[in-house]
């Protein structure tokens, strides 16, 4: 495969014609509409990186799929400082892989490091007025309680999702405004 610095794109090639390309058309017919635009965006960026059009990319991959896979990995290393988010990088990788797969090119296994990872790096703390605003926008009491619980306890959403009735301490709580016989088991 040609290296990105040596390859020269055909002068007649433009991205307005990309959807008329047979390999791209074949690929787009097999994608969900919701993924097509994003995948097409990353395919365009990958083709710009390699300086090959989609037809040439498929030809090169048929000759040497390992070299194209290595170029796809190099493309991701180039994207990492720009995009940064692991899920965006995973989508970029899957776009290239999906395009080649639907055009009959089999690549090696996806490296584990390309799988999206959740990062909890934000140093930003939500201000009390922002929480009050979220609570006021909540549609019902349940949603207001969820926002309040998450803020006051500092839990992540996953903890709330895993919480079950049996996890709550068994005791009786009087319900305010009701008679003493109306109690809720907790």
C-alpha positions as CSV (number, residue, x, y, z in Angstrom):
1,X,0.0,0.0,0.0
2,X,1.2,3.5,-0.7
3,X,2.2,5.6,2.3
4,X,0.1,8.7,2.9
5,X,3.1,11.0,2.1
6,X,3.8,9.5,-1.3
7,X,0.3,8.8,-2.6
8,X,-1.4,11.3,-4.9
9,X,-5.2,11.4,-5.2
10,X,-6.7,11.3,-8.7
11,X,-7.4,14.9,-9.8
12,X,-10.9,13.9,-11.0
13,X,-11.9,12.6,-7.5
14,X,-14.1,14.7,-5.3
15,X,-16.3,14.0,-2.3
16,X,-19.4,15.0,-4.2
17,X,-18.9,11.8,-6.2
18,X,-18.2,9.6,-3.2
19,X,-21.8,8.2,-3.0
20,X,-21.6,7.2,-6.7
21,X,-18.6,5.0,-6.0
22,X,-19.7,1.3,-6.2
23,X,-17.9,0.2,-3.1
24,X,-19.3,3.1,-1.1
25,X,-22.8,2.5,-2.5
26,X,-22.6,-1.2,-1.6
27,X,-21.5,-0.3,1.9
28,X,-24.1,2.4,2.5
29,X,-26.9,0.0,1.4
30,X,-25.9,-2.2,4.4
31,X,-25.7,0.4,7.1
32,X,-28.4,1.8,9.3
33,X,-29.4,5.3,8.3
34,X,-28.4,6.6,11.7
35,X,-24.8,5.4,11.3
36,X,-24.3,6.2,7.6
37,X,-23.5,9.9,8.0
38,X,-21.0,9.4,10.8
39,X,-19.3,6.4,9.1
40,X,-19.1,8.3,5.8
41,X,-17.5,11.3,7.6
42,X,-14.7,9.0,9.0
43,X,-14.3,7.1,5.7
44,X,-13.7,10.5,4.1
45,X,-11.1,11.4,6.7
46,X,-9.4,8.0,6.3
47,X,-9.3,8.4,2.5
48,X,-7.9,11.9,2.9
49,X,-5.3,10.5,5.2
50,X,-4.3,7.8,2.8
51,X,-4.8,10.1,-0.2
52,X,-6.7,7.3,-1.9
53,X,-10.3,7.2,-3.1
54,X,-12.6,4.4,-1.9
55,X,-12.1,2.4,-5.0
56,X,-8.3,2.6,-4.7
57,X,-8.5,1.8,-1.0
58,X,-10.4,-1.4,-1.7
59,X,-7.9,-2.4,-4.4
60,X,-5.0,-1.8,-2.0
61,X,-6.8,-3.8,0.7
62,X,-7.4,-6.7,-1.6
63,X,-3.6,-6.8,-2.4
64,X,-2.4,-6.4,1.2
65,X,-5.0,-6.2,3.9
66,X,-2.4,-6.1,6.7
67,X,-0.9,-3.0,5.3
68,X,-4.3,-1.3,5.1
69,X,-5.1,-2.4,8.6
70,X,-1.8,-0.9,9.8
71,X,-2.6,2.3,8.0
72,X,-6.0,2.4,9.7
73,X,-4.3,2.0,13.1
74,X,-1.9,4.8,12.2
75,X,-4.9,7.0,11.2
76,X,-6.3,6.4,14.7
77,X,-3.1,7.4,16.3
78,X,-3.2,10.6,14.3
79,X,-6.8,11.2,15.3
80,X,-6.2,10.6,19.0
81,X,-4.8,14.1,19.9
82,X,-7.5,15.8,17.8
83,X,-10.7,13.8,18.8
84,X,-9.4,12.2,22.0
85,X,-12.7,10.6,23.0
86,X,-12.3,6.8,23.0
87,X,-15.8,6.2,21.6
88,X,-15.1,8.6,18.7
89,X,-11.9,6.7,17.9
90,X,-13.8,3.4,18.1
91,X,-16.4,4.7,15.6
92,X,-13.6,5.9,13.3
93,X,-12.0,2.5,13.4
94,X,-15.3,0.7,12.9
95,X,-16.2,2.9,9.9
96,X,-13.0,1.9,8.1
97,X,-13.4,-1.7,9.1
98,X,-17.0,-1.8,8.1
99,X,-16.3,-0.3,4.7
100,X,-13.7,-2.9,3.9
101,X,-15.7,-5.8,5.3
102,X,-18.7,-5.0,3.1
103,X,-16.4,-4.9,0.1
104,X,-15.0,-8.3,0.7
105,X,-11.8,-7.5,2.6
106,X,-11.2,-9.3,5.9
107,X,-9.0,-7.5,8.5
108,X,-7.2,-8.9,11.5
109,X,-8.9,-8.7,14.9
110,X,-9.7,-5.3,16.4
111,X,-7.1,-4.4,19.1
112,X,-8.6,-4.2,22.6
113,X,-7.3,-0.7,23.1
114,X,-9.7,0.6,20.5
115,X,-12.8,-0.3,22.5
116,X,-14.5,2.7,24.0
117,X,-13.7,3.4,27.7
118,X,-15.6,5.6,30.0
119,X,-13.5,8.4,31.5
120,X,-14.4,10.2,34.7
121,X,-11.9,13.0,34.4
122,X,-14.0,16.0,34.7
123,X,-13.0,18.3,37.5
124,X,-16.1,20.3,37.1
125,X,-18.5,20.2,40.1
126,X,-22.2,20.9,39.5
127,X,-23.3,24.0,41.4
128,X,-26.4,23.9,43.7
129,X,-28.3,26.3,41.4
130,X,-27.8,23.9,38.5
131,X,-29.2,21.0,40.5
132,X,-32.2,23.2,41.5
133,X,-32.8,24.0,37.9
134,X,-32.6,20.3,36.9
135,X,-35.1,19.4,39.7
136,X,-37.4,22.2,38.6
137,X,-37.3,20.9,35.0
138,X,-38.1,17.3,36.0
139,X,-41.5,16.2,34.8
140,X,-42.6,14.2,37.9
141,X,-41.8,13.5,41.5
142,X,-39.9,10.3,40.7
143,X,-37.5,12.2,38.3
144,X,-37.0,15.0,40.9
145,X,-36.1,12.3,43.5
146,X,-33.6,10.7,41.2
147,X,-31.8,14.0,40.5
148,X,-31.8,14.8,44.2
149,X,-30.6,11.4,45.2
150,X,-27.7,11.4,42.7
151,X,-26.6,14.9,43.7
152,X,-26.8,14.4,47.4
153,X,-25.3,10.9,47.5
154,X,-22.6,11.5,44.8
155,X,-23.5,8.2,43.2
156,X,-23.1,7.4,39.5
157,X,-26.1,6.5,37.4
158,X,-25.0,2.9,37.3
159,X,-25.5,2.6,41.1
160,X,-29.0,3.9,40.8
161,X,-29.8,1.5,37.9
162,X,-28.5,-1.5,40.0
163,X,-30.5,-0.4,43.1
164,X,-33.4,-2.8,43.9
165,X,-36.1,-2.8,46.4
166,X,-34.4,-5.5,48.4
167,X,-31.2,-3.4,48.8
168,X,-33.0,-0.8,50.9
169,X,-33.0,-1.5,54.7
170,X,-36.2,-3.3,55.9
171,X,-38.0,-0.9,58.2
172,X,-41.2,1.0,58.3
173,X,-41.4,4.7,57.7
174,X,-44.5,6.8,58.5
175,X,-45.8,8.6,55.4
176,X,-46.2,12.3,56.3
177,X,-49.7,13.6,56.2
178,X,-51.3,10.1,56.5
179,X,-52.7,8.2,59.5
180,X,-50.4,6.1,61.6
181,X,-51.8,3.0,60.0
182,X,-50.5,4.0,56.6
183,X,-46.9,3.1,56.5
184,X,-44.5,2.2,53.8
185,X,-42.2,-0.7,54.0
186,X,-38.6,0.2,53.1
